[in-house]
Amino acid sequence: MSLVRAENLTKTYRFGDIAVPAIKGVDFSIDPASFVCFVGPSGSGKSTLLNMIGCLDQPTGGTLKVLGTDIATLDRRAAARFRGENIGFVFQDFNLIPVLTAYENIEYPLIMVQEWPAKKRRQQVLRLLAAVGMADQANKRPDQMSGGQKQRVAVARALVSNAKLVLADEPTANLDHDTAYRIIELMRKMRDEFGTTFVFSTHDPKIMGEAELTFVLEDGRIPDGAGKGETHHV
């Protein structure tokens, strides 16, 4: 069973009387525990697709099922709960809360959207801190961390609620070459350890080289017959 499946998926934005089609009837599927990326120039629709997969935006037409749920059936509150229970996010600018420590940033999603008792939260946060190599940095705030450390914390935060799917929007854009490579290796390790699916929006050839399936967005369409290990132009 596919973790994510899109059929004739469309997204059109309206600005007054002007309709701007961003996604034009695409079909794709993403398997569990896979590394997948969407690539293409700015404005090609990469972020639009990630926002729909992440239940931050809804399709204009077609169907998009994530973990078997048709996201068009979710109202705002249901979409927020679904995200909190199933989907993690990693961003190019880290999006850590400045006044919180690494530990507190990772714990934050559990406090906000999960009904976990304090002891269970602590065990989970400590487990993720260790998994991303930040156990000895738990009390540092973001302004005391390097870019690579911030992204490690962001990866741990994305996984802390046992997310089955992590969406990473240009996660290496603000990192130097060596740090970016280490973050990609970390994500692959997390995929292997936790069985999490990682879906990237990226320009980074390092991520493209690691991806099992790459979709290249150019004009809003994906050909039929997409298979693992291939690059497909949209």
CYANA upper distance limits for C-alpha pairs under 8 A (distance plus 0.5 A):
  1 MET  CA     31 ASP  CA      7.81
  2 SER  CA     29 SER  CA      6.59
  2 SER  CA     30 ILE  CA      6.18
  2 SER  CA     31 ASP  CA      5.30
  2 SER  CA     32 PRO  CA      7.06
  2 SER  CA     67 LEU  CA      8.10
  3 LEU  CA     29 SER  CA      7.97
  3 LEU  CA     30 ILE  CA      6.21
  3 LEU  CA     31 ASP  CA      5.79
  3 LEU  CA     32 PRO  CA      5.82
  3 LEU  CA     65 LYS  CA      8.47
  3 LEU  CA     66 VAL  CA      6.41
  3 LEU  CA     67 LEU  CA      5.51
  3 LEU  CA     68 GLY  CA      7.70
  4 VAL  CA     29 SER  CA      5.98
  4 VAL  CA     30 ILE  CA      5.53
  4 VAL  CA     31 ASP  CA      7.52
  4 VAL  CA     53 ILE  CA      8.17
  4 VAL  CA     64 LEU  CA      7.83
  4 VAL  CA     65 LYS  CA      6.18
  4 VAL  CA     66 VAL  CA      5.09
  4 VAL  CA     67 LEU  CA      6.80
  4 VAL  CA     68 GLY  CA      8.16
  5 ARG  CA     27 ASP  CA      7.98
  5 ARG  CA     28 PHE  CA      6.34
  5 ARG  CA     29 SER  CA      4.79
  5 ARG  CA     30 ILE  CA      6.96
  5 ARG  CA     64 LEU  CA      6.31
  5 ARG  CA     65 LYS  CA      5.78
  5 ARG  CA     66 VAL  CA      7.20
  6 ALA  CA     26 VAL  CA      7.33
  6 ALA  CA     27 ASP  CA      5.49
  6 ALA  CA     28 PHE  CA      5.75
  6 ALA  CA     29 SER  CA      6.78
  6 ALA  CA     62 GLY  CA      8.12
  6 ALA  CA     63 THR  CA      6.25
  6 ALA  CA     64 LEU  CA      4.96
  6 ALA  CA     65 LYS  CA      6.95
  7 GLU  CA     25 GLY  CA      7.91
  7 GLU  CA     26 VAL  CA      6.79
  7 GLU  CA     27 ASP  CA      5.03
  7 GLU  CA     28 PHE  CA      7.44
  7 GLU  CA     62 GLY  CA      6.26
  7 GLU  CA     63 THR  CA      5.80
  7 GLU  CA     64 LEU  CA      7.04
  8 ASN  CA     24 LYS  CA      8.24
  8 ASN  CA     25 GLY  CA      4.59
  8 ASN  CA     26 VAL  CA      5.38
  8 ASN  CA     27 ASP  CA      6.01
  8 ASN  CA     61 GLY  CA      7.85
  8 ASN  CA     62 GLY  CA      5.22
  8 ASN  CA     63 THR  CA      7.21
  9 LEU  CA     23 ILE  CA      7.52
  9 LEU  CA     24 LYS  CA      7.32
  9 LEU  CA     25 GLY  CA      5.07
  9 LEU  CA     26 VAL  CA      5.48
  9 LEU  CA     27 ASP  CA      7.10
  9 LEU  CA     59 PRO  CA      7.25
  9 LEU  CA     60 THR  CA      8.25
  9 LEU  CA     61 GLY  CA      6.29
  9 LEU  CA     62 GLY  CA      4.81
  9 LEU  CA     63 THR  CA      6.23
  9 LEU  CA     64 LEU  CA      7.22
 10 THR  CA     21 PRO  CA      8.24
 10 THR  CA     22 ALA  CA      7.99
 10 THR  CA     23 ILE  CA      5.31
 10 THR  CA     24 LYS  CA      5.40
 10 THR  CA     25 GLY  CA      5.34
 10 THR  CA     26 VAL  CA      7.40
 10 THR  CA     59 PRO  CA      6.39
 10 THR  CA     60 THR  CA      6.01
 10 THR  CA     61 GLY  CA      5.46
 10 THR  CA     62 GLY  CA      6.60
 11 LYS  CA     21 PRO  CA      6.59
 11 LYS  CA     22 ALA  CA      6.04
 11 LYS  CA     23 ILE  CA      5.39
 11 LYS  CA     24 LYS  CA      7.35
 11 LYS  CA     58 GLN  CA      8.34
 11 LYS  CA     59 PRO  CA      5.64
 11 LYS  CA     60 THR  CA      5.19
 11 LYS  CA     61 GLY  CA      7.21
 12 THR  CA     19 ALA  CA      6.91
 12 THR  CA     20 VAL  CA      5.96
 12 THR  CA     21 PRO  CA      4.64
 12 THR  CA     22 ALA  CA      6.11
 12 THR  CA     23 ILE  CA      7.45
 12 THR  CA     60 THR  CA      6.56
 13 TYR  CA     19 ALA  CA      6.30
 13 TYR  CA     20 VAL  CA      5.60
 13 TYR  CA     21 PRO  CA      6.76
 13 TYR  CA     22 ALA  CA      7.66
 14 ARG  CA     18 ILE  CA      6.12
 14 ARG  CA     19 ALA  CA      5.05
 14 ARG  CA     20 VAL  CA      6.62
 15 PHE  CA     19 ALA  CA      6.97
 15 PHE  CA     20 VAL  CA      8.32
 22 ALA  CA     44 SER  CA      7.86
 22 ALA  CA     45 GLY  CA      6.24
 22 ALA  CA     48 THR  CA      7.87
 22 ALA  CA    220 GLY  CA      7.16
 23 ILE  CA     45 GLY  CA      6.91
 23 ILE  CA     48 THR  CA      8.28
 23 ILE  CA     49 LEU  CA      8.25
 23 ILE  CA    220 GLY  CA      5.26
 23 ILE  CA    221 ARG  CA      7.79
 24 LYS  CA    219 ASP  CA      8.31
 24 LYS  CA    220 GLY  CA      5.33
 24 LYS  CA    221 ARG  CA      6.39
 25 GLY  CA     62 GLY  CA      7.74
 25 GLY  CA    220 GLY  CA      7.75
 25 GLY  CA    221 ARG  CA      6.80
 26 VAL  CA    220 GLY  CA      7.51
 26 VAL  CA    221 ARG  CA      5.66
 26 VAL  CA    222 ILE  CA      5.86
 26 VAL  CA    223 PRO  CA      8.48
 27 ASP  CA    221 ARG  CA      8.49
 27 ASP  CA    222 ILE  CA      6.76
 27 ASP  CA    223 PRO  CA      8.14
 27 ASP  CA    224 ASP  CA      7.64
 28 PHE  CA    222 ILE  CA      7.76
 28 PHE  CA    224 ASP  CA      8.47
 28 PHE  CA    226 ALA  CA      7.55
 30 ILE  CA     34 SER  CA      7.85
 30 ILE  CA     36 VAL  CA      7.95
 31 ASP  CA    197 THR  CA      8.16
 32 PRO  CA    195 GLY  CA      7.93
 32 PRO  CA    196 THR  CA      7.65
 32 PRO  CA    197 THR  CA      6.14
 33 ALA  CA    191 ARG  CA      6.76
 33 ALA  CA    192 ASP  CA      8.11
 33 ALA  CA    195 GLY  CA      5.30
 33 ALA  CA    196 THR  CA      5.46
 33 ALA  CA    197 THR  CA      4.76
 33 ALA  CA    198 PHE  CA      7.94
 34 SER  CA    191 ARG  CA      8.04
 34 SER  CA    196 THR  CA      7.91
 34 SER  CA    197 THR  CA      5.34
 34 SER  CA    198 PHE  CA      6.78
 34 SER  CA    212 GLU  CA      7.46
 35 PHE  CA    188 ARG  CA      8.43
 35 PHE  CA    197 THR  CA      6.73
 35 PHE  CA    198 PHE  CA      5.57
 35 PHE  CA    199 VAL  CA      6.65
 35 PHE  CA    200 PHE  CA      8.44
 35 PHE  CA    210 GLU  CA      7.96
 35 PHE  CA    211 ALA  CA      5.50
 35 PHE  CA    212 GLU  CA      6.00
 35 PHE  CA    213 LEU  CA      7.46
 36 VAL  CA    198 PHE  CA      6.84
 36 VAL  CA    199 VAL  CA      5.34
 36 VAL  CA    200 PHE  CA      6.71
 36 VAL  CA    211 ALA  CA      5.74
 36 VAL  CA    212 GLU  CA      6.41
 36 VAL  CA    213 LEU  CA      5.49
 36 VAL  CA    214 THR  CA      6.39
 37 CYS  CA    199 VAL  CA      5.97
 37 CYS  CA    200 PHE  CA      4.87
 37 CYS  CA    201 SER  CA      6.22
 37 CYS  CA    202 THR  CA      7.39
 37 CYS  CA    207 ILE  CA      8.17
 37 CYS  CA    208 MET  CA      7.24
 37 CYS  CA    211 ALA  CA      6.81
 37 CYS  CA    213 LEU  CA      7.08
 37 CYS  CA    214 THR  CA      5.44
 37 CYS  CA    215 PHE  CA      6.82
 38 PHE  CA     46 LYS  CA      6.49
 38 PHE  CA    199 VAL  CA      8.21
 38 PHE  CA    200 PHE  CA      6.58
 38 PHE  CA    201 SER  CA      5.43
 38 PHE  CA    202 THR  CA      7.02
 38 PHE  CA    214 THR  CA      6.38
 38 PHE  CA    215 PHE  CA      5.30
 38 PHE  CA    216 VAL  CA      6.37
 38 PHE  CA    217 LEU  CA      7.32
 39 VAL  CA     46 LYS  CA      7.19
 39 VAL  CA    201 SER  CA      6.45
 39 VAL  CA    202 THR  CA      5.88
 39 VAL  CA    203 HIS  CA      6.48
 39 VAL  CA    214 THR  CA      7.68
 39 VAL  CA    215 PHE  CA      6.69
 39 VAL  CA    216 VAL  CA      5.29
 39 VAL  CA    217 LEU  CA      6.41
 40 GLY  CA     44 SER  CA      6.48
 40 GLY  CA     46 LYS  CA      7.63
 40 GLY  CA    202 THR  CA      8.21
 40 GLY  CA    203 HIS  CA      7.44
 40 GLY  CA    216 VAL  CA      5.90
 40 GLY  CA    217 LEU  CA      5.31
 40 GLY  CA    218 GLU  CA      6.75
 41 PRO  CA    203 HIS  CA      8.35
 41 PRO  CA    217 LEU  CA      8.07
 41 PRO  CA    218 GLU  CA      7.96
 44 SER  CA    217 LEU  CA      6.20
 44 SER  CA    218 GLU  CA      6.31
 44 SER  CA    219 ASP  CA      7.39
 44 SER  CA    220 GLY  CA      7.74
 45 GLY  CA     49 LEU  CA      6.72
 45 GLY  CA    217 LEU  CA      7.34
 45 GLY  CA    220 GLY  CA      7.62
 46 LYS  CA     50 LEU  CA      6.91
 46 LYS  CA    201 SER  CA      6.30
 46 LYS  CA    217 LEU  CA      7.51
 47 SER  CA     51 ASN  CA      6.48
 47 SER  CA    169 ASP  CA      7.68
 47 SER  CA    201 SER  CA      7.24
 48 THR  CA     52 MET  CA      6.81
 48 THR  CA     57 ASP  CA      8.38
 49 LEU  CA     53 ILE  CA      6.66
 50 LEU  CA     54 GLY  CA      6.41
 50 LEU  CA    167 LEU  CA      7.27
 50 LEU  CA    169 ASP  CA      8.24
 50 LEU  CA    201 SER  CA      7.86
 51 ASN  CA     55 CYS  CA      6.68
 51 ASN  CA     56 LEU  CA      5.47
 51 ASN  CA     57 ASP  CA      5.99
 52 MET  CA     56 LEU  CA      6.29
 52 MET  CA     57 ASP  CA      5.23
 52 MET  CA     58 GLN  CA      6.06
 52 MET  CA     59 PRO  CA      7.20
 53 ILE  CA     64 LEU  CA      7.98
 53 ILE  CA     66 VAL  CA      7.34
 54 GLY  CA     83 ARG  CA      7.19
 54 GLY  CA     87 ILE  CA      7.23
 54 GLY  CA    167 LEU  CA      7.69
 55 CYS  CA     71 ILE  CA      7.02
 55 CYS  CA     79 ALA  CA      6.38
 55 CYS  CA     80 ALA  CA      8.14
 55 CYS  CA     83 ARG  CA      7.19
 56 LEU  CA     79 ALA  CA      8.15
 58 GLN  CA     71 ILE  CA      7.52
 58 GLN  CA     72 ALA  CA      6.53
 59 PRO  CA     63 THR  CA      7.94
 59 PRO  CA     64 LEU  CA      8.07
 59 PRO  CA     72 ALA  CA      7.36
 63 THR  CA     70 ASP  CA      7.27
 63 THR  CA     71 ILE  CA      8.50
 63 THR  CA     72 ALA  CA      7.97
 64 LEU  CA     70 ASP  CA      6.24
 64 LEU  CA     71 ILE  CA      6.73
 64 LEU  CA     72 ALA  CA      7.98
 65 LYS  CA     69 THR  CA      5.50
 65 LYS  CA     70 ASP  CA      4.87
 65 LYS  CA     71 ILE  CA      6.58
 66 VAL  CA     70 ASP  CA      7.12
 66 VAL  CA     71 ILE  CA      7.46
 70 ASP  CA     74 LEU  CA      8.11
 71 ILE  CA     79 ALA  CA      7.95
 74 LEU  CA     78 ALA  CA      5.85
 74 LEU  CA     79 ALA  CA      5.83
 75 ASP  CA     79 ALA  CA      6.44
 76 ARG  CA     80 ALA  CA      6.72
 77 ARG  CA     81 ARG  CA      6.86
 78 ALA  CA     82 PHE  CA      6.56
 79 ALA  CA     83 ARG  CA      6.60
 80 ALA  CA     84 GLY  CA      6.67
 81 ARG  CA     85 GLU  CA      6.68
 81 ARG  CA    113 VAL  CA      7.40
 82 PHE  CA     86 ASN  CA      6.51
 82 PHE  CA     87 ILE  CA      8.09
 83 ARG  CA     87 ILE  CA      5.38
 83 ARG  CA     88 GLY  CA      7.91
 84 GLY  CA     88 GLY  CA      8.08
 84 GLY  CA    109 PRO  CA      7.83
 84 GLY  CA    113 VAL  CA      6.19
 84 GLY  CA    114 GLN  CA      7.80
 84 GLY  CA    161 SER  CA      8.00
 85 GLU  CA    113 VAL  CA      8.08
 85 GLU  CA    114 GLN  CA      7.86
 85 GLU  CA    161 SER  CA      7.08
 85 GLU  CA    162 ASN  CA      8.25
 85 GLU  CA    163 ALA  CA      7.19
 86 ASN  CA    161 SER  CA      8.06
 86 ASN  CA    162 ASN  CA      7.71
 86 ASN  CA    163 ALA  CA      5.07
 86 ASN  CA    164 LYS  CA      6.03
 86 ASN  CA    165 LEU  CA      6.97
 87 ILE  CA    158 ALA  CA      8.04
 87 ILE  CA    163 ALA  CA      5.48
 87 ILE  CA    164 LYS  CA      6.78
 87 ILE  CA    165 LEU  CA      5.46
 87 ILE  CA    166 VAL  CA      6.15
 87 ILE  CA    167 LEU  CA      7.91
 88 GLY  CA    157 ARG  CA      8.06
 88 GLY  CA    158 ALA  CA      4.56
 88 GLY  CA    159 LEU  CA      6.65
 88 GLY  CA    163 ALA  CA      6.23
 88 GLY  CA    165 LEU  CA      6.78
 88 GLY  CA    166 VAL  CA      5.00
 88 GLY  CA    167 LEU  CA      6.75
 89 PHE  CA    155 VAL  CA      8.46
 89 PHE  CA    158 ALA  CA      5.84
 89 PHE  CA    166 VAL  CA      6.05
 89 PHE  CA    167 LEU  CA      5.44
 89 PHE  CA    168 ALA  CA      6.32
 89 PHE  CA    169 ASP  CA      8.41
 90 VAL  CA     94 PHE  CA      7.22
 90 VAL  CA    151 GLN  CA      8.35
 90 VAL  CA    154 ALA  CA      6.45
 90 VAL  CA    155 VAL  CA      6.77
 90 VAL  CA    158 ALA  CA      6.98
 90 VAL  CA    166 VAL  CA      7.80
 90 VAL  CA    167 LEU  CA      6.76
 90 VAL  CA    168 ALA  CA      5.02
 90 VAL  CA    169 ASP  CA      6.85
 90 VAL  CA    171 PRO  CA      6.77
 91 PHE  CA     95 ASN  CA      7.08
 91 PHE  CA    154 ALA  CA      8.37
 91 PHE  CA    168 ALA  CA      6.38
 91 PHE  CA    169 ASP  CA      5.62
 91 PHE  CA    170 GLU  CA      6.92
 91 PHE  CA    171 PRO  CA      5.81
 92 GLN  CA    168 ALA  CA      8.48
 92 GLN  CA    169 ASP  CA      6.72
 92 GLN  CA    170 GLU  CA      5.56
 92 GLN  CA    171 PRO  CA      4.82
 92 GLN  CA    172 THR  CA      6.68
 92 GLN  CA    173 ALA  CA      6.21
 92 GLN  CA    174 ASN  CA      6.71
 93 ASP  CA    171 PRO  CA      8.32
 93 ASP  CA    174 ASN  CA      7.47
 94 PHE  CA    150 LYS  CA      6.90
 94 PHE  CA    151 GLN  CA      6.40
 94 PHE  CA    154 ALA  CA      6.58
 94 PHE  CA    171 PRO  CA      8.43
 95 ASN  CA    154 ALA  CA      8.20
 96 LEU  CA    105 ASN  CA      6.96
 96 LEU  CA    142 PRO  CA      7.37
 96 LEU  CA    150 LYS  CA      8.06
 96 LEU  CA    154 ALA  CA      7.56
 97 ILE  CA    105 ASN  CA      6.94
 97 ILE  CA    142 PRO  CA      8.08
 98 PRO  CA    141 ARG  CA      7.02
 98 PRO  CA    142 PRO  CA      6.19
 98 PRO  CA    143 ASP  CA      7.58
 99 VAL  CA    141 ARG  CA      7.14
 99 VAL  CA    142 PRO  CA      8.37
100 LEU  CA    104 GLU  CA      5.96
100 LEU  CA    105 ASN  CA      6.30
100 LEU  CA    141 ARG  CA      6.36
100 LEU  CA    142 PRO  CA      8.16
101 THR  CA    105 ASN  CA      6.53
101 THR  CA    138 ALA  CA      7.11
101 THR  CA    139 ASN  CA      5.65
101 THR  CA    140 LYS  CA      5.61
101 THR  CA    141 ARG  CA      4.75
101 THR  CA    142 PRO  CA      7.44
102 ALA  CA    106 ILE  CA      6.79
102 ALA  CA    137 GLN  CA      7.56
102 ALA  CA    138 ALA  CA      5.53
102 ALA  CA    139 ASN  CA      6.51
102 ALA  CA    140 LYS  CA      6.29
102 ALA  CA    141 ARG  CA      6.50
102 ALA  CA    142 PRO  CA      7.65
102 ALA  CA    153 VAL  CA      6.74
103 TYR  CA    107 GLU  CA      6.69
103 TYR  CA    125 VAL  CA      7.22
103 TYR  CA    126 LEU  CA      8.29
103 TYR  CA    129 LEU  CA      8.00
103 TYR  CA    138 ALA  CA      5.42
103 TYR  CA    139 ASN  CA      6.90
104 GLU  CA    108 TYR  CA      6.40
105 ASN  CA    109 PRO  CA      8.47
105 ASN  CA    153 VAL  CA      8.11
105 ASN  CA    157 ARG  CA      7.35
106 ILE  CA    125 VAL  CA      6.86
106 ILE  CA    153 VAL  CA      7.23
106 ILE  CA    154 ALA  CA      7.95
106 ILE  CA    156 ALA  CA      6.80
106 ILE  CA    157 ARG  CA      4.74
106 ILE  CA    158 ALA  CA      8.45
106 ILE  CA    160 VAL  CA      7.24
107 GLU  CA    111 ILE  CA      7.07
107 GLU  CA    121 ARG  CA      7.36
107 GLU  CA    122 ARG  CA      8.32
107 GLU  CA    125 VAL  CA      6.54
107 GLU  CA    157 ARG  CA      7.66
107 GLU  CA    160 VAL  CA      7.92
108 TYR  CA    112 MET  CA      6.70
108 TYR  CA    157 ARG  CA      8.47
109 PRO  CA    113 VAL  CA      6.39
109 PRO  CA    114 GLN  CA      7.51
109 PRO  CA    157 ARG  CA      7.82
109 PRO  CA    160 VAL  CA      8.20
109 PRO  CA    161 SER  CA      7.75
110 LEU  CA    114 GLN  CA      5.11
110 LEU  CA    115 GLU  CA      7.60
110 LEU  CA    116 TRP  CA      7.11
110 LEU  CA    121 ARG  CA      7.41
110 LEU  CA    160 VAL  CA      7.98
110 LEU  CA    161 SER  CA      6.94
111 ILE  CA    115 GLU  CA      7.66
111 ILE  CA    116 TRP  CA      7.89
114 GLN  CA    161 SER  CA      8.11
116 TRP  CA    120 LYS  CA      6.73
116 TRP  CA    121 ARG  CA      6.52
117 PRO  CA    121 ARG  CA      6.74
118 ALA  CA    122 ARG  CA      6.68
119 LYS  CA    123 GLN  CA      6.84
120 LYS  CA    124 GLN  CA      6.71
121 ARG  CA    125 VAL  CA      6.59
122 ARG  CA    126 LEU  CA      6.57
123 GLN  CA    127 ARG  CA      6.62
124 GLN  CA    128 LEU  CA      6.80
124 GLN  CA    160 VAL  CA      7.13
125 VAL  CA    129 LEU  CA      6.59
125 VAL  CA    160 VAL  CA      7.11
126 LEU  CA    130 ALA  CA      6.70
126 LEU  CA    135 ALA  CA      7.47
127 ARG  CA    131 ALA  CA      6.68
128 LEU  CA    132 VAL  CA      6.77
128 LEU  CA    156 ALA  CA      5.95
128 LEU  CA    159 LEU  CA      8.14
128 LEU  CA    160 VAL  CA      7.09
129 LEU  CA    133 GLY  CA      6.72
129 LEU  CA    134 MET  CA      5.43
129 LEU  CA    135 ALA  CA      5.31
129 LEU  CA    138 ALA  CA      7.69
129 LEU  CA    153 VAL  CA      7.97
129 LEU  CA    156 ALA  CA      7.12
130 ALA  CA    134 MET  CA      6.30
130 ALA  CA    135 ALA  CA      5.27
131 ALA  CA    156 ALA  CA      8.37
131 ALA  CA    190 MET  CA      8.43
132 VAL  CA    152 ARG  CA      6.37
132 VAL  CA    153 VAL  CA      7.93
132 VAL  CA    155 VAL  CA      8.21
132 VAL  CA    156 ALA  CA      7.05
132 VAL  CA    186 LEU  CA      7.50
133 GLY  CA    152 ARG  CA      8.28
134 MET  CA    138 ALA  CA      6.93
134 MET  CA    149 GLN  CA      7.98
134 MET  CA    152 ARG  CA      7.94
134 MET  CA    153 VAL  CA      7.94
140 LYS  CA    144 GLN  CA      6.38
140 LYS  CA    145 MET  CA      7.40
141 ARG  CA    145 MET  CA      7.35
142 PRO  CA    150 LYS  CA      6.92
145 MET  CA    149 GLN  CA      6.17
145 MET  CA    150 LYS  CA      6.58
146 SER  CA    150 LYS  CA      6.74
147 GLY  CA    151 GLN  CA      6.80
147 GLY  CA    174 ASN  CA      8.02
147 GLY  CA    175 LEU  CA      6.85
148 GLY  CA    152 ARG  CA      6.72
148 GLY  CA    175 LEU  CA      7.33
148 GLY  CA    179 THR  CA      6.27
148 GLY  CA    180 ALA  CA      8.04
148 GLY  CA    183 ILE  CA      7.67
149 GLN  CA    153 VAL  CA      6.81
150 LYS  CA    154 ALA  CA      6.71
151 GLN  CA    155 VAL  CA      6.62
151 GLN  CA    171 PRO  CA      8.25
151 GLN  CA    183 ILE  CA      7.88
152 ARG  CA    156 ALA  CA      6.76
152 ARG  CA    183 ILE  CA      7.56
153 VAL  CA    157 ARG  CA      6.59
154 ALA  CA    158 ALA  CA      6.68
155 VAL  CA    159 LEU  CA      6.91
155 VAL  CA    187 MET  CA      8.08
156 ALA  CA    160 VAL  CA      6.43
157 ARG  CA    161 SER  CA      8.43
158 ALA  CA    163 ALA  CA      7.51
158 ALA  CA    166 VAL  CA      7.08
159 LEU  CA    163 ALA  CA      5.82
159 LEU  CA    166 VAL  CA      8.01
163 ALA  CA    196 THR  CA      7.47
164 LYS  CA    195 GLY  CA      7.91
164 LYS  CA    196 THR  CA      5.46
164 LYS  CA    197 THR  CA      6.78
165 LEU  CA    196 THR  CA      6.16
165 LEU  CA    197 THR  CA      5.31
165 LEU  CA    198 PHE  CA      6.58
165 LEU  CA    199 VAL  CA      8.11
166 VAL  CA    196 THR  CA      7.53
166 VAL  CA    197 THR  CA      6.65
166 VAL  CA    198 PHE  CA      5.41
166 VAL  CA    199 VAL  CA      6.81
167 LEU  CA    198 PHE  CA      6.53
167 LEU  CA    199 VAL  CA      5.47
167 LEU  CA    200 PHE  CA      6.48
168 ALA  CA    198 PHE  CA      7.67
168 ALA  CA    199 VAL  CA      6.64
168 ALA  CA    200 PHE  CA      5.23
168 ALA  CA    201 SER  CA      6.84
169 ASP  CA    200 PHE  CA      6.32
169 ASP  CA    201 SER  CA      5.30
169 ASP  CA    202 THR  CA      7.11
170 GLU  CA    200 PHE  CA      7.48
170 GLU  CA    201 SER  CA      6.04
170 GLU  CA    202 THR  CA      5.23
170 GLU  CA    203 HIS  CA      7.67
170 GLU  CA    204 ASP  CA      8.27
171 PRO  CA    200 PHE  CA      8.39
171 PRO  CA    202 THR  CA      8.12
172 THR  CA    176 ASP  CA      8.47
172 THR  CA    180 ALA  CA      5.72
172 THR  CA    183 ILE  CA      8.10
172 THR  CA    204 ASP  CA      7.82
173 ALA  CA    204 ASP  CA      7.99
175 LEU  CA    179 THR  CA      6.47
175 LEU  CA    180 ALA  CA      5.96
176 ASP  CA    180 ALA  CA      6.43
177 HIS  CA    181 TYR  CA      6.76
178 ASP  CA    182 ARG  CA      6.87
179 THR  CA    183 ILE  CA      6.74
180 ALA  CA    184 ILE  CA      6.79
181 TYR  CA    185 GLU  CA      6.73
181 TYR  CA    206 LYS  CA      7.61
182 ARG  CA    186 LEU  CA      6.57
183 ILE  CA    187 MET  CA      6.73
184 ILE  CA    188 ARG  CA      6.80
184 ILE  CA    207 ILE  CA      7.38
185 GLU  CA    189 LYS  CA      6.69
186 LEU  CA    190 MET  CA      6.69
187 MET  CA    191 ARG  CA      6.59
187 MET  CA    198 PHE  CA      8.34
188 ARG  CA    192 ASP  CA      6.69
189 LYS  CA    193 GLU  CA      6.53
190 MET  CA    194 PHE  CA      6.20
190 MET  CA    195 GLY  CA      7.93
190 MET  CA    196 THR  CA      7.58
191 ARG  CA    195 GLY  CA      5.43
191 ARG  CA    196 THR  CA      5.27
191 ARG  CA    197 THR  CA      6.96
191 ARG  CA    198 PHE  CA      7.81
192 ASP  CA    196 THR  CA      8.05
202 THR  CA    207 ILE  CA      7.87
202 THR  CA    208 MET  CA      8.38
204 ASP  CA    208 MET  CA      7.00
205 PRO  CA    209 GLY  CA      6.45
206 LYS  CA    210 GLU  CA      7.02
207 ILE  CA    211 ALA  CA      6.62
208 MET  CA    214 THR  CA      7.29
211 ALA  CA    229 GLY  CA      8.08
212 GLU  CA    228 LYS  CA      6.13
212 GLU  CA    229 GLY  CA      5.15
212 GLU  CA    230 GLU  CA      7.76
213 LEU  CA    227 GLY  CA      7.59
213 LEU  CA    228 LYS  CA      5.60
213 LEU  CA    229 GLY  CA      5.50
213 LEU  CA    230 GLU  CA      5.95
213 LEU  CA    231 THR  CA      6.68
214 THR  CA    229 GLY  CA      8.18
214 THR  CA    230 GLU  CA      6.93
214 THR  CA    231 THR  CA      5.16
214 THR  CA    232 HIS  CA      6.69
215 PHE  CA    222 ILE  CA      8.03
215 PHE  CA    231 THR  CA      6.24
215 PHE  CA    232 HIS  CA      5.18
215 PHE  CA    233 HIS  CA      6.24
215 PHE  CA    234 VAL  CA      6.98
216 VAL  CA    231 THR  CA      7.50
216 VAL  CA    232 HIS  CA      6.26
216 VAL  CA    233 HIS  CA      4.84
216 VAL  CA    234 VAL  CA      5.81
217 LEU  CA    221 ARG  CA      7.89
217 LEU  CA    222 ILE  CA      8.46
217 LEU  CA    233 HIS  CA      6.45
217 LEU  CA    234 VAL  CA      4.80
218 GLU  CA    233 HIS  CA      7.33
218 GLU  CA    234 VAL  CA      5.79
219 ASP  CA    234 VAL  CA      6.41
220 GLY  CA    234 VAL  CA      5.94
221 ARG  CA    233 HIS  CA      8.08
221 ARG  CA    234 VAL  CA      4.69
222 ILE  CA    232 HIS  CA      7.25
222 ILE  CA    233 HIS  CA      6.62
222 ILE  CA    234 VAL  CA      4.68
223 PRO  CA    232 HIS  CA      7.52
223 PRO  CA    233 HIS  CA      7.76
223 PRO  CA    234 VAL  CA      7.47
226 ALA  CA    230 GLU  CA      7.76
226 ALA  CA    232 HIS  CA      7.23
